[in-house]
Amino acid sequence: MSGEFLLIECKCKNRQIVFNKPSSIVKCLVCNKILVEPTGGKGIVNTKIIRRIRN
Ligand SMILES: [Zn+2]
């Protein structure tokens, strides 16, 4: 399964690294806001993407 990781920033300014094809909802670790929603493929990112991280 291919995919990439994204460094994203929540509105609360918390930054975290997420997989861009998540199998479940990704929430902010600080404020619990939903940041990425799964679709079965590429997830829907609901916040700002700072940069992409390629392996
Ligand atoms: Zn947050």
N, CA, C, O and the ligand as a Tripos MOL2 file, in Angstrom:
@<TRIPOS>MOLECULE
protein
  221   219    56     0     0
PROTEIN
NO_CHARGES

@<TRIPOS>ATOM
      1 N           0.8510   -1.1870    0.0000 N.3       1 MET1
      2 CA          0.0000    0.0000    0.0000 C.3       1 MET1
      3 C           0.8890    1.2390    0.0000 C.2       1 MET1
      4 O           1.7560    1.3990    0.8590 O.2       1 MET1
      5 N           0.6580    2.1080   -0.9730 N.am      2 SER2
      6 CA          1.4750    3.3150   -1.0450 C.3       2 SER2
      7 C           0.7440    4.4730   -0.3920 C.2       2 SER2
      8 O          -0.4760    4.4540   -0.2290 O.2       2 SER2
      9 N           1.4970    5.4490   -0.0350 N.am      3 GLY3
     10 CA          0.9260    6.6230    0.5930 C.3       3 GLY3
     11 C           2.0610    7.4890    1.0790 C.2       3 GLY3
     12 O           3.2330    7.1550    0.9030 O.2       3 GLY3
     13 N           1.7180    8.5760    1.6760 N.am      4 GLU4
     14 CA          2.7720    9.4290    2.2040 C.3       4 GLU4
     15 C           2.3000   10.0470    3.4960 C.2       4 GLU4
     16 O           1.1180   10.0080    3.8380 O.2       4 GLU4
     17 N           3.2580   10.6210    4.2080 N.am      5 PHE5
     18 CA          2.9380   11.2640    5.4680 C.3       5 PHE5
     19 C           2.8980   12.7690    5.2750 C.2       5 PHE5
     20 O           3.6210   13.3270    4.4500 O.2       5 PHE5
     21 N           2.0530   13.4020    6.0380 N.am      6 LEU6
     22 CA          1.8740   14.8500    5.9540 C.3       6 LEU6
     23 C           2.1070   15.4660    7.3210 C.2       6 LEU6
     24 O           1.6720   14.9360    8.3440 O.2       6 LEU6
     25 N           2.8040   16.5980    7.3200 N.am      7 LEU7
     26 CA          2.8910   17.3930    8.5450 C.3       7 LEU7
     27 C           1.7620   18.4090    8.4660 C.2       7 LEU7
     28 O           1.7430   19.2520    7.5700 O.2       7 LEU7
     29 N           0.8320   18.3330    9.3920 N.am      8 ILE8
     30 CA         -0.3260   19.2230    9.3680 C.3       8 ILE8
     31 C          -0.3690   20.0660   10.6340 C.2       8 ILE8
     32 O           0.2120   19.7120   11.6600 O.2       8 ILE8
     33 N          -1.0720   21.1900   10.5340 N.am      9 GLU9
     34 CA         -1.2030   22.0750   11.6870 C.3       9 GLU9
     35 C          -2.6720   22.3310   11.9570 C.2       9 GLU9
     36 O          -3.4250   22.7560   11.0810 O.2       9 GLU9
     37 N          -3.0530   22.0650   13.1750 N.am     10 CYS10
     38 CA         -4.4300   22.3110   13.6140 C.3      10 CYS10
     39 C          -4.6170   23.8130   13.8550 C.2      10 CYS10
     40 O          -3.6470   24.5630   13.9550 O.2      10 CYS10
     41 N          -5.8920   24.2390   13.9480 N.am     11 LYS11
     42 CA         -6.1670   25.6400   14.2790 C.3      11 LYS11
     43 C          -5.6150   26.0180   15.6450 C.2      11 LYS11
     44 O          -5.3530   27.1910   15.9110 O.2      11 LYS11
     45 N          -5.4360   25.0190   16.5180 N.am     12 CYS12
     46 CA         -4.8810   25.2970   17.8550 C.3      12 CYS12
     47 C          -3.3590   25.3850   17.8230 C.2      12 CYS12
     48 O          -2.7180   25.5360   18.8630 O.2      12 CYS12
     49 N          -2.7800   25.2870   16.6160 N.am     13 LYS13
     50 CA         -1.3430   25.4110   16.3680 C.3      13 LYS13
     51 C          -0.5470   24.1370   16.6780 C.2      13 LYS13
     52 O           0.6720   24.1010   16.5080 O.2      13 LYS13
     53 N          -1.2450   23.1030   17.1290 N.am     14 ASN14
     54 CA         -0.5560   21.8300   17.3130 C.3      14 ASN14
     55 C          -0.1960   21.2590   15.9420 C.2      14 ASN14
     56 O          -1.0120   21.2600   15.0200 O.2      14 ASN14
     57 N           1.0290   20.7770   15.8260 N.am     15 ARG15
     58 CA          1.4380   20.1270   14.5820 C.3      15 ARG15
     59 C           1.5930   18.6410   14.8320 C.2      15 ARG15
     60 O           2.1180   18.2290   15.8670 O.2      15 ARG15
     61 N           1.1370   17.8420   13.8880 N.am     16 GLN16
     62 CA          1.3680   16.4090   13.9930 C.3      16 GLN16
     63 C           1.5010   15.7940   12.6220 C.2      16 GLN16
     64 O           1.0510   16.3460   11.6170 O.2      16 GLN16
     65 N           2.1300   14.6360   12.6080 N.am     17 ILE17
     66 CA          2.3680   13.9260   11.3610 C.3      17 ILE17
     67 C           1.3040   12.8460   11.2130 C.2      17 ILE17
     68 O           1.0690   12.0550   12.1260 O.2      17 ILE17
     69 N           0.6620   12.8280   10.0400 N.am     18 VAL18
     70 CA         -0.4010   11.8550    9.7870 C.3      18 VAL18
     71 C          -0.1590   11.1500    8.4620 C.2      18 VAL18
     72 O           0.5120   11.6820    7.5780 O.2      18 VAL18
     73 N          -0.7080    9.9540    8.3310 N.am     19 PHE19
     74 CA         -0.6740    9.2240    7.0680 C.3      19 PHE19
     75 C          -1.7720    9.7840    6.1810 C.2      19 PHE19
     76 O          -2.8660   10.0750    6.6660 O.2      19 PHE19
     77 N          -1.5020    9.9400    4.8870 N.am     20 ASN20
     78 CA         -2.5140   10.5820    4.0360 C.3      20 ASN20
     79 C          -3.6140    9.6170    3.5810 C.2      20 ASN20
     80 O          -4.5750   10.0240    2.9280 O.2      20 ASN20
     81 N          -3.4620    8.3390    3.9320 N.am     21 LYS21
     82 CA         -4.5410    7.3800    3.6380 C.3      21 LYS21
     83 C          -4.9210    6.6600    4.9320 C.2      21 LYS21
     84 O          -4.6670    5.4640    5.0760 O.2      21 LYS21
     85 N          -5.5150    7.3690    5.8510 N.am     22 PRO22
     86 CA         -5.8110    6.7640    7.1540 C.3      22 PRO22
     87 C          -6.9690    5.7710    7.0560 C.2      22 PRO22
     88 O          -7.8540    5.9090    6.2120 O.2      22 PRO22
     89 N          -6.9440    4.7730    7.9300 N.am     23 SER23
     90 CA         -8.0450    3.7990    7.9680 C.3      23 SER23
     91 C          -9.0940    4.2020    8.9950 C.2      23 SER23
     92 O         -10.1740    3.6150    9.0530 O.2      23 SER23
     93 N          -8.7740    5.1970    9.7960 N.am     24 SER24
     94 CA         -9.7540    5.6980   10.7640 C.3      24 SER24
     95 C          -9.5460    7.2010   10.9340 C.2      24 SER24
     96 O          -8.5480    7.7580   10.4760 O.2      24 SER24
     97 N         -10.5010    7.8460   11.5990 N.am     25 ILE25
     98 CA        -10.4360    9.2980   11.8100 C.3      25 ILE25
     99 C          -9.1860    9.6670   12.6050 C.2      25 ILE25
    100 O          -8.8370    9.0080   13.5840 O.2      25 ILE25
    101 N          -8.5230   10.7310   12.1650 N.am     26 VAL26
    102 CA         -7.3570   11.2290   12.8940 C.3      26 VAL26
    103 C          -7.7740   12.5170   13.5930 C.2      26 VAL26
    104 O          -8.2460   13.4600   12.9570 O.2      26 VAL26
    105 N          -7.5910   12.5420   14.9110 N.am     27 LYS27
    106 CA         -7.9510   13.7340   15.6830 C.3      27 LYS27
    107 C          -6.7050   14.4430   16.1780 C.2      27 LYS27
    108 O          -5.6420   13.8420   16.3350 O.2      27 LYS27
    109 N          -6.8650   15.7480   16.4230 N.am     28 CYS28
    110 CA         -5.7920   16.5190   17.0350 C.3      28 CYS28
    111 C          -5.5380   15.9680   18.4420 C.2      28 CYS28
    112 O          -6.4690   15.7200   19.2090 O.2      28 CYS28
    113 N          -4.2650   15.7850   18.7540 N.am     29 LEU29
    114 CA         -3.9030   15.2160   20.0460 C.3      29 LEU29
    115 C          -4.0990   16.2290   21.1810 C.2      29 LEU29
    116 O          -4.1210   15.8600   22.3560 O.2      29 LEU29
    117 N          -4.2410   17.4970   20.8210 N.am     30 VAL30
    118 CA         -4.3840   18.5450   21.8300 C.3      30 VAL30
    119 C          -5.8570   18.9210   22.0350 C.2      30 VAL30
    120 O          -6.3510   18.8840   23.1620 O.2      30 VAL30
    121 N          -6.5560   19.2790   20.9620 N.am     31 CYS31
    122 CA         -7.9220   19.7900   21.1050 C.3      31 CYS31
    123 C          -8.9960   18.8140   20.6380 C.2      31 CYS31
    124 O         -10.1890   19.0860   20.7710 O.2      31 CYS31
    125 N          -8.5720   17.6760   20.0900 N.am     32 ASN32
    126 CA         -9.5090   16.6150   19.7160 C.3      32 ASN32
    127 C         -10.3380   16.9220   18.4630 C.2      32 ASN32
    128 O         -11.2930   16.2060   18.1650 O.2      32 ASN32
    129 N          -9.9850   17.9610   17.7430 N.am     33 LYS33
    130 CA        -10.6740   18.2730   16.4910 C.3      33 LYS33
    131 C         -10.3460   17.1940   15.4580 C.2      33 LYS33
    132 O          -9.2390   16.6570   15.4440 O.2      33 LYS33
    133 N         -11.3180   16.8790   14.5900 N.am     34 ILE34
    134 CA        -11.0660   15.8930   13.5380 C.3      34 ILE34
    135 C         -10.2330   16.5460   12.4360 C.2      34 ILE34
    136 O         -10.6500   17.5280   11.8220 O.2      34 ILE34
    137 N          -9.0510   15.9820   12.2010 N.am     35 LEU35
    138 CA         -8.1320   16.5720   11.2340 C.3      35 LEU35
    139 C          -8.1540   15.8450    9.8920 C.2      35 LEU35
    140 O          -8.0570   16.4800    8.8430 O.2      35 LEU35
    141 N          -8.2800   14.5420    9.9180 N.am     36 VAL36
    142 CA         -8.3060   13.7730    8.6680 C.3      36 VAL36
    143 C          -9.4060   12.7180    8.7600 C.2      36 VAL36
    144 O          -9.5210   11.9960    9.7510 O.2      36 VAL36
    145 N         -10.2130   12.6490    7.6960 N.am     37 GLU37
    146 CA        -11.2860   11.6620    7.6440 C.3      37 GLU37
    147 C         -10.9480   10.6110    6.6040 C.2      37 GLU37
    148 O         -10.4890   10.9460    5.5120 O.2      37 GLU37
    149 N         -11.1690    9.3420    6.9270 N.am     38 PRO38
    150 CA        -10.8620    8.2690    5.9850 C.3      38 PRO38
    151 C         -11.9000    8.1890    4.8740 C.2      38 PRO38
    152 O         -13.0720    8.5060    5.0770 O.2      38 PRO38
    153 N         -11.4540    7.7630    3.7030 N.am     39 THR39
    154 CA        -12.3830    7.5950    2.5740 C.3      39 THR39
    155 C         -12.2500    6.2230    1.9520 C.2      39 THR39
    156 O         -13.0260    5.8590    1.0680 O.2      39 THR39
    157 N         -11.2720    5.4620    2.4070 N.am     40 GLY40
    158 CA        -10.9380    4.2010    1.7480 C.3      40 GLY40
    159 C          -9.7330    4.4000    0.8390 C.2      40 GLY40
    160 O          -9.0270    3.4480    0.5070 O.2      40 GLY40
    161 N          -9.5100    5.6300    0.4460 N.am     41 GLY41
    162 CA         -8.3210    5.9800   -0.3320 C.3      41 GLY41
    163 C          -7.6300    7.1230    0.3700 C.2      41 GLY41
    164 O          -7.3100    7.0600    1.5570 O.2      41 GLY41
    165 N          -7.4100    8.1760   -0.4070 N.am     42 LYS42
    166 CA         -6.7810    9.3380    0.1730 C.3      42 LYS42
    167 C          -7.7410   10.0170    1.1510 C.2      42 LYS42
    168 O          -8.8970   10.2700    0.8130 O.2      42 LYS42
    169 N          -7.2620   10.3110    2.3640 N.am     43 GLY43
    170 CA         -8.1260   10.9130    3.3700 C.3      43 GLY43
    171 C          -8.4310   12.3700    3.0670 C.2      43 GLY43
    172 O          -7.7110   13.0270    2.3150 O.2      43 GLY43
    173 N          -9.5120   12.8670    3.6650 N.am     44 ILE44
    174 CA         -9.8660   14.2830    3.5290 C.3      44 ILE44
    175 C          -9.2180   15.0460    4.6730 C.2      44 ILE44
    176 O          -9.5170   14.8090    5.8440 O.2      44 ILE44
    177 N          -8.3250   15.9670    4.3180 N.am     45 VAL45
    178 CA         -7.6150   16.7410    5.3350 C.3      45 VAL45
    179 C          -8.3930   18.0240    5.6080 C.2      45 VAL45
    180 O          -8.6270   18.8260    4.7040 O.2      45 VAL45
    181 N          -8.7870   18.2050    6.8620 N.am     46 ASN46
    182 CA         -9.6210   19.3520    7.2420 C.3      46 ASN46
    183 C          -8.8270   20.5100    7.8130 C.2      46 ASN46
    184 O          -9.4040   21.4390    8.3780 O.2      46 ASN46
    185 N          -7.5280   20.4650    7.6740 N.am     47 THR47
    186 CA         -6.7130   21.5070    8.2730 C.3      47 THR47
    187 C          -5.5420   21.8160    7.3510 C.2      47 THR47
    188 O          -5.4280   21.2560    6.2610 O.2      47 THR47
    189 N          -4.6860   22.7020    7.7980 N.am     48 LYS48
    190 CA         -3.5830   23.1790    6.9460 C.3      48 LYS48
    191 C          -2.4690   22.1340    6.8340 C.2      48 LYS48
    192 O          -2.0320   21.5640    7.8340 O.2      48 LYS48
    193 N          -2.0210   21.8960    5.6070 N.am     49 ILE49
    194 CA         -0.8840   21.0020    5.3970 C.3      49 ILE49
    195 C           0.3740   21.8500    5.3290 C.2      49 ILE49
    196 O           0.4980   22.7240    4.4710 O.2      49 ILE49
    197 N           1.3000   21.5920    6.2300 N.am     50 ILE50
    198 CA          2.5530   22.3380    6.2520 C.3      50 ILE50
    199 C           3.4960   21.8160    5.1680 C.2      50 ILE50
    200 O           4.0330   22.5840    4.3690 O.2      50 ILE50
    201 N           3.6820   20.5140    5.1570 N.am     51 ARG51
    202 CA          4.4820   19.9410    4.0840 C.3      51 ARG51
    203 C           4.2690   18.4420    4.0150 C.2      51 ARG51
    204 O           3.7570   17.8110    4.9400 O.2      51 ARG51
    205 N           4.6830   17.9000    2.8810 N.am     52 ARG52
    206 CA          4.6060   16.4620    2.6650 C.3      52 ARG52
    207 C           5.9260   15.8370    3.0480 C.2      52 ARG52
    208 O           6.9880   16.4230    2.8390 O.2      52 ARG52
    209 N           5.8580   14.6550    3.6040 N.am     53 ILE53
    210 CA          7.0700   13.9710    4.0310 C.3      53 ILE53
    211 C           7.1730   12.6850    3.2220 C.2      53 ILE53
    212 O           6.3460   11.7840    3.3630 O.2      53 ILE53
    213 N           8.1820   12.6090    2.3860 N.am     54 ARG54
    214 CA          8.3540   11.4210    1.5460 C.3      54 ARG54
    215 C           9.4260   10.5360    2.1270 C.2      54 ARG54
    216 O          10.4320   11.0080    2.6570 O.2      54 ARG54
    217 N           9.1970    9.2580    2.0190 N.am     55 ASN55
    218 CA         10.1690    8.2930    2.5460 C.3      55 ASN55
    219 C          11.2980    8.0620    1.5460 C.2      55 ASN55
    220 O          12.2100    7.2810    1.8150 O.2      55 ASN55
    221 ZN         -5.9450   21.0920   17.7830 Zn       56 ZN56
@<TRIPOS>BOND
     1     1     2 1
     2     2     3 1
     3     3     4 2
     4     3     5 am
     5     5     6 1
     6     6     7 1
     7     7     8 2
     8     7     9 am
     9     9    10 1
    10    10    11 1
    11    11    12 2
    12    11    13 am
    13    13    14 1
    14    14    15 1
    15    15    16 2
    16    15    17 am
    17    17    18 1
    18    18    19 1
    19    19    20 2
    20    19    21 am
    21    21    22 1
    22    22    23 1
    23    23    24 2
    24    23    25 am
    25    25    26 1
    26    26    27 1
    27    27    28 2
    28    27    29 am
    29    29    30 1
    30    30    31 1
    31    31    32 2
    32    31    33 am
    33    33    34 1
    34    34    35 1
    35    35    36 2
    36    35    37 am
    37    37    38 1
    38    38    39 1
    39    39    40 2
    40    39    41 am
    41    41    42 1
    42    42    43 1
    43    43    44 2
    44    43    45 am
    45    45    46 1
    46    46    47 1
    47    47    48 2
    48    47    49 am
    49    49    50 1
    50    50    51 1
    51    51    52 2
    52    51    53 am
    53    53    54 1
    54    54    55 1
    55    55    56 2
    56    55    57 am
    57    57    58 1
    58    58    59 1
    59    59    60 2
    60    59    61 am
    61    61    62 1
    62    62    63 1
    63    63    64 2
    64    63    65 am
    65    65    66 1
    66    66    67 1
    67    67    68 2
    68    67    69 am
    69    69    70 1
    70    70    71 1
    71    71    72 2
    72    71    73 am
    73    73    74 1
    74    74    75 1
    75    75    76 2
    76    75    77 am
    77    77    78 1
    78    78    79 1
    79    79    80 2
    80    79    81 am
    81    81    82 1
    82    82    83 1
    83    83    84 2
    84    83    85 am
    85    85    86 1
    86    86    87 1
    87    87    88 2
    88    87    89 am
    89    89    90 1
    90    90    91 1
    91    91    92 2
    92    91    93 am
    93    93    94 1
    94    94    95 1
    95    95    96 2
    96    95    97 am
    97    97    98 1
    98    98    99 1
    99    99   100 2
   100    99   101 am
   101   101   102 1
   102   102   103 1
   103   103   104 2
   104   103   105 am
   105   105   106 1
   106   106   107 1
   107   107   108 2
   108   107   109 am
   109   109   110 1
   110   110   111 1
   111   111   112 2
   112   111   113 am
   113   113   114 1
   114   114   115 1
   115   115   116 2
   116   115   117 am
   117   117   118 1
   118   118   119 1
   119   119   120 2
   120   119   121 am
   121   121   122 1
   122   122   123 1
   123   123   124 2
   124   123   125 am
   125   125   126 1
   126   126   127 1
   127   127   128 2
   128   127   129 am
   129   129   130 1
   130   130   131 1
   131   131   132 2
   132   131   133 am
   133   133   134 1
   134   134   135 1
   135   135   136 2
   136   135   137 am
   137   137   138 1
   138   138   139 1
   139   139   140 2
   140   139   141 am
   141   141   142 1
   142   142   143 1
   143   143   144 2
   144   143   145 am
   145   145   146 1
   146   146   147 1
   147   147   148 2
   148   147   149 am
   149   149   150 1
   150   150   151 1
   151   151   152 2
   152   151   153 am
   153   153   154 1
   154   154   155 1
   155   155   156 2
   156   155   157 am
   157   157   158 1
   158   158   159 1
   159   159   160 2
   160   159   161 am
   161   161   162 1
   162   162   163 1
   163   163   164 2
   164   163   165 am
   165   165   166 1
   166   166   167 1
   167   167   168 2
   168   167   169 am
   169   169   170 1
   170   170   171 1
   171   171   172 2
   172   171   173 am
   173   173   174 1
   174   174   175 1
   175   175   176 2
   176   175   177 am
   177   177   178 1
   178   178   179 1
   179   179   180 2
   180   179   181 am
   181   181   182 1
   182   182   183 1
   183   183   184 2
   184   183   185 am
   185   185   186 1
   186   186   187 1
   187   187   188 2
   188   187   189 am
   189   189   190 1
   190   190   191 1
   191   191   192 2
   192   191   193 am
   193   193   194 1
   194   194   195 1
   195   195   196 2
   196   195   197 am
   197   197   198 1
   198   198   199 1
   199   199   200 2
   200   199   201 am
   201   201   202 1
   202   202   203 1
   203   203   204 2
   204   203   205 am
   205   205   206 1
   206   206   207 1
   207   207   208 2
   208   207   209 am
   209   209   210 1
   210   210   211 1
   211   211   212 2
   212   211   213 am
   213   213   214 1
   214   214   215 1
   215   215   216 2
   216   215   217 am
   217   217   218 1
   218   218   219 1
   219   219   220 2
@<TRIPOS>SUBSTRUCTURE
     1 MET1         2 RESIDUE 1 A MET
     2 SER2         6 RESIDUE 1 A SER
     3 GLY3        10 RESIDUE 1 A GLY
     4 GLU4        14 RESIDUE 1 A GLU
     5 PHE5        18 RESIDUE 1 A PHE
     6 LEU6        22 RESIDUE 1 A LEU
     7 LEU7        26 RESIDUE 1 A LEU
     8 ILE8        30 RESIDUE 1 A ILE
     9 GLU9        34 RESIDUE 1 A GLU
    10 CYS10       38 RESIDUE 1 A CYS
    11 LYS11       42 RESIDUE 1 A LYS
    12 CYS12       46 RESIDUE 1 A CYS
    13 LYS13       50 RESIDUE 1 A LYS
    14 ASN14       54 RESIDUE 1 A ASN
    15 ARG15       58 RESIDUE 1 A ARG
    16 GLN16       62 RESIDUE 1 A GLN
    17 ILE17       66 RESIDUE 1 A ILE
    18 VAL18       70 RESIDUE 1 A VAL
    19 PHE19       74 RESIDUE 1 A PHE
    20 ASN20       78 RESIDUE 1 A ASN
    21 LYS21       82 RESIDUE 1 A LYS
    22 PRO22       86 RESIDUE 1 A PRO
    23 SER23       90 RESIDUE 1 A SER
    24 SER24       94 RESIDUE 1 A SER
    25 ILE25       98 RESIDUE 1 A ILE
    26 VAL26      102 RESIDUE 1 A VAL
    27 LYS27      106 RESIDUE 1 A LYS
    28 CYS28      110 RESIDUE 1 A CYS
    29 LEU29      114 RESIDUE 1 A LEU
    30 VAL30      118 RESIDUE 1 A VAL
    31 CYS31      122 RESIDUE 1 A CYS
    32 ASN32      126 RESIDUE 1 A ASN
    33 LYS33      130 RESIDUE 1 A LYS
    34 ILE34      134 RESIDUE 1 A ILE
    35 LEU35      138 RESIDUE 1 A LEU
    36 VAL36      142 RESIDUE 1 A VAL
    37 GLU37      146 RESIDUE 1 A GLU
    38 PRO38      150 RESIDUE 1 A PRO
    39 THR39      154 RESIDUE 1 A THR
    40 GLY40      158 RESIDUE 1 A GLY
    41 GLY41      162 RESIDUE 1 A GLY
    42 LYS42      166 RESIDUE 1 A LYS
    43 GLY43      170 RESIDUE 1 A GLY
    44 ILE44      174 RESIDUE 1 A ILE
    45 VAL45      178 RESIDUE 1 A VAL
    46 ASN46      182 RESIDUE 1 A ASN
    47 THR47      186 RESIDUE 1 A THR
    48 LYS48      190 RESIDUE 1 A LYS
    49 ILE49      194 RESIDUE 1 A ILE
    50 ILE50      198 RESIDUE 1 A ILE
    51 ARG51      202 RESIDUE 1 A ARG
    52 ARG52      206 RESIDUE 1 A ARG
    53 ILE53      210 RESIDUE 1 A ILE
    54 ARG54      214 RESIDUE 1 A ARG
    55 ASN55      218 RESIDUE 1 A ASN
    56 ZN56       221 GROUP 0 **** ****
